[in-house]
């Protein structure tokens, strides 16, 4: 059940990140930080999706661990974009809510899978 929830949330987050990337490029003319966030933010869902169809439990754990690392990186870029005034406080708080929820789910999945 948690795997489906994380798959859905990470996909929805990736959609938000793609849309934010397009906005930052066209409206703010910001290309470097937004590209970093695009890569890490979409990689979360890609790794979660791969984990769902993993070849073994070890493969599943590895992909989920990579997704967690990408989520942590995404959180970093979101904070940096906020602190450098590329995104508003409202945008930041909304994205922060989503990414912290994804991180909590991934931590829980990784911990329970390692038992």
Secondary structure, DSSP 4 states (H G I P E B T S, - for coil): -HHHHHHHHHHHHHHHHHHHHHHHHHTS---HHHHHHHHHHHHHHHHHHHHHT-SSHHHHHHHHHHHHHHHHHHHHHHHHHHHTTSS-HHHHHHHHHHHHHHHHHHHHHHHHHT-
